[in-house]
Each structure stands twice: as C-alpha cells, then as structure tokens.
C-alpha cells in the first residue's frame, strides 16, 4: 500500500477511474462479507478497513457517474469486475504478488478527489 501511495501515480482516464471504483467496491464487498481473514483485516491500516473502503467506493461511484454516462459506465464496470474479483480471490488464497498488487492499486486509487 505504501509503495502505491508514494508512487505519484493517479488515475488519468475514465477507464482508470472505472477500475478504481471496481477495486474499491470489490474490496469493500470482500471485507464486508468476511471473505478477508480477520487476522489480515486486523493488521491492515485504516485506509484499507471497511469504513475507508465504503467511503472510497461511494466517492468513486459518484465521480464516475458525473464523468460518464450511466450505461457506458455500467458496461465498463461489468467488464472490469471479473478480473478484479479474480485478483482479490487469488491474493487472499496465497498469491502474495497479486495481494501486493491489489494493495498497491488501492493506494493509487485512494483519493477520488484528485483532479486529472
């Protein structure tokens, strides 16, 4: 997470913003539905806890709705969800590289209020 937060990278396109929404909403779902082991959740920084995931997914959703049309954005979300869901599942079942990449991506997407 720290590496992504310090990278200076921010989403620059509507597609990247869509991915940010999907990552945060899928992470929120995983935590909220107890798919993330409790010991892992307990060791995460506050930026990755359920309250933060809820806030960030809601804010990305609002930004996405404001930036693009509803149906077009919804189609992009549907296209991204399977890939992100697989990455989260693989990361939580032992693929540490995918888990690191997930946390790095969440960090890059941590601030929906940063202008392009």
N, C-alpha and C positions, 0 to 999 in steps of 0.2 A: 504494500500500500504506500509506504513512504517513497519508494522509487517512483511510482506513478505520480504521487503528489508533488514531487520535486522535479519532475521531468520538464515542466513548462509546456507540455502538450495540452491542448484544449480541443474540443470538437469544433470543426470548421465548416461542416456541411450538414444539411438536413439529414442525410443518411447517417452521419456520425452521431447526430443528436438523437436519431431514432434508436441507434444502438445503445446509447447511454440510457434512454428510457427503458429499453428492454432489459439491459443488465441490472438496473436498479429494481425494476419491478419483479424480475425473476429472483433476484437475491432476497428481496422482501418476502416473496412467496415462500422461498426455501426456509428462511428463518421463522416466519410466522407459522408455518406448518410443521415445524420441528424436524425438518429434513437435514438441518445442520446440527451435528452433535453438540450437546450442551457444553462440553468442555471446550470446544472450539469457540463457540459463541462467547463464553465467559472470558476467554483470552483476547477477544477482539477489541480494538479501540472503539471508542464511542461512535466514530464516523461510520462504522460497519454494523452497528447494532440496529435492532428493528425500528426504533424511533427515527433514526437517521435515514434508513432505507425507505421508510414510509414517506418522509418529508421529501427526499430526493426524487423518488419515483413520481410523486404527485407534482412536484415542480417541473420535472422534465415533461410530464404529460401536458401540463399547461403550456409550456414553451412550444412543444411540438404542435399542439392544436393551433396556437397563434401563428406558427411559421408556415404551416402547410394545410392543405385541405383535409378534411376528416377522413374520407375514403382512401385517399392516396396514402396518408399517414398510417391508417389501419392496415392497409395491404403491406406496407413496409415492415410494420411491427410483426405481422404474421410470418413474413419471410425470415425475420431475424430470430424469432423465438426458439425454433428447434435447435439452432446452432448454440445459442446461449444456454439453453436448458441442458444440452449435452455437455457443454464445458463445465457447468456447475456440478452436474452429476458425476462426471469423471474426476473433477477436482476433489469432491467430497468422498470419493471411493478410492483414493490413493494416488491419483496422478498429481503429484506436487507441482509439476510445471504448469498444468492447467489451473491449479488453485492459485499459484503465484500470478499468473497472467490475469485471472479473474480479479484478484485484489488490485493489481496494477491498473486494469481498465476501470474499475470502480473509482479509483483515486483520480484518474484522468477525468472522469465524469462527475467528480464530486461537487461541482458548482454550476448548477443550471443557469445562474445569473451572469456568467461571464459572456460578454458580447463576442461575436465572431470577429 
